[in-house]
Amino acid sequence: MPDNDLTGFLLIGLVIVVADGQVLHRGGRRYLSGPEGGEGSSSLAWMVVTVFHLVSFGVLALLSVVGPQWSGSTAALVGRLGIFLLLMAVAHVLTLAVLARRRQDRIVEEHYQDREPERDTYVRPATEVVVEPAATDPAWRPAVTPVPGQDGPHPRVGPDLGNHGPYRT
């Protein structure tokens, strides 16, 4: 590629990458923050857009040196710009997919955090009847032997069924 074509291609590509990166950063920041205007979305959007910039600048650099037979004419420059724009579109879509995934993760996390207190604070409906044995009820006995040092009656054990019972001595 002659020097004029190379300089023009790099300048046009640089402007396109920077402009698209700014669009992604501003839109991604609003997209990640959601309608409530959540915090911390700017840094995540900036990290994703930084990866976009690095990949796009790499593609621009590779396209500027690959295919020396594509140089010398306006049609070759337009062809390189066309390929670059197609690859930029792919990078743009992949960046939007990453931003969408991050937003979905944030929505699921916020939904989980919103529901967590509801499990701890259960309010029994007025129509629900719960029968709890009274501690003074003589029929109510624990089903296990108390730990040594713990107060409480020992559970009742049924009589031995003779030599075939489970309680042999």
C-alpha angles and dihedrals in degrees: 000000000000117000094254093051092045093050092046093047092049094047094048091046092047092052091048093049094048093045093048091046091054091049090050093047096049095041093042092051091054092041094052095045091057125199093310093058097240121201128241095039095109095065093047092048090048092052092050092047091049090058088047090053093049094050093045094049089049092052090047092052093047093048091050093060104029120093108021089189088068093069138095103049140072090240090058091051091049090048092053091047090050093052090045092052091050091051090046089054090053091048090048092052092047090050091050089050090054091048091049091051092051091049092050090050090051093048092050091047093050091046090051092048091049093052097044097079091048091065093054096049105055114174114201114227116242091241094057114099119206121187113202122180116243116242089230093054107112091211091060111087132159116259095221136054113261119252113259107277093024119115120233143093122285115247119261116252122206119243120275113264094223121262091337097058126107095245106075123163 
